[in-house]
């Protein structure tokens, strides 16, 4: 991260991040650390799957960059940022400790966030709207393993592109937009989430879960998805006037890419090819 960004942090009213997957080899922890150190906010929402307990069951992986992300979050909480942790399906064990504070971090199942311009948004992870996760857990885990391999290849490709001066590009994200079933799944998920906000008489919904950053109007509600930090490196930010924006960190600050190492599984795939 450049000294300029350290001296002049980007200031937001609120920041929402989801699907970090600390403990997973495809986690882009260095990008996230760069983002956290470059920004300030009053409220930081961790919208689920921050720690990937599913991945850690297959083997412990916790490099120093993952420790630094945790320290950066705790430092924000210690110095006045309100940090709210909303567990997802990969870190669901924390749902056993709802309304408990771990230091300066509060754990909630869901919250209603009011923007500076008075709009009310339900904030939750979103796995409750995913029929595969809710009703076929074994299938979700099987899909997770295939997804892990795809992300390993994704990391290798992004590093090679960086060596040639090309901007960050996600193979996994590209395939999501090209595979008909994936596009249909994302659309169904978005409408299910928007319907929940409508039923609760809220202005919108802020969620994660499907690793697809988006902000759009669906009928009379605003659907917002924070995205993730394994594919797209995105966050949802609220400006001080209440305006919401999806921030793609590798597009906003592509120089961050140079500091990111090749994920270990990607190295292994390259050697095996």
ABEGO torsion letter per residue (X at the ends): XBAAAAABBBBBABBBBBGAGBGBAABBAAAAAAAAAABBBABBBBBEGABBAAAAAAEBBBBAAAAAAAAAAAAAAAAGBBBBBBBBAAAAAAAAABGBBBEABBBBABBBBBBAAGBBBBBBAGAAABAAAAABAAAAAAAAAAAAAAAAAAAAAAAAAAAAGBBBBBAAAAAAAABAAAAAAAAAAAAAAAAAAAAAGBABBBBBGAGBBBBBBBEABBBBBAEBAAAAGBBBBBBAAGBBBBBBAAAABAAAAAABBBBAAAAAAAAAX
